[in-house]
Amino acid sequence: MRRHLATLLLLSLSASLQASTLPDAPTPRRPAATDPQPQPATNPRWHQVELLNTDEPIAILEHGRRLPMPCRLDHVDDTLIACNLYAPSMAPRRITYPIASVEAVYLEEEAYGPTNVALGIGTVAGAAVGGVVCHQGDAHIILICTVIGAAIALSIMLTPHPSPFPPTPHLHRRLIYRAPASPTP
């Protein structure tokens, strides 16, 4: 019994000596007043996105994709953008994009009146009709007729017409943010 007691006493004494010889845990270094403070990475172009209102219709184009994803803005900060995707017969789905994966952000707006494509087609059609009407004249007469035909077509398309039916809007995407080009090595 004495032998066990002596061994136990010796073990407890050696454990206390080892604990006292170990170095203290390192204390965390306090930053000096001259140390630079880490600042959040801010992108001046991203600031325009941060100014958008919640539930605003937007479209987000990810790097490597061809078409932007339409959704409604839910949250935006200097690291990510989150939006709600509404699909027919499905519950809304929240999608989060890190800022590094976003190539462009568009604000979706309803616009009324002819689209730029419709104006271009109407102008070409009016110019063609004007050229056909004056086809037997000289080159400068044909040119004058095509310009007059294009102007008439544009004036007809841009003049608001009274109608009992409300005008149908079309979607216009306005660029709010484009990611800075990455430097190529």
Sequence and secondary structure as in RCSB ss.txt:
>XXXX:A:sequence
MRRHLATLLLLSLSASLQASTLPDAPTPRRPAATDPQPQPATNPRWHQVELLNTDEPIAILEHGRRLPMPCRLDH
VDDTLIACNLYAPSMAPRRITYPIASVEAVYLEEEAYGPTNVALGIGTVAGAAVGGVVCHQGDAHIILICTVIGA
AIALSIMLTPHPSPFPPTPHLHRRLIYRAPASPTP
>XXXX:A:secstr
 HHHHHHHHHHHHHHHHHHHHS          TTS        TTTHHHHTS TT EEEEEETT SS EEEEEEE
E SSEEEEEE  TTS  EEEEEEGGGEEEEEEEEEE S  HHHHHHHHHHHHHHHHHHTTTS HHHHHHHHHHHH
HHHHHHHHS    SS    EEEEEEEEE       
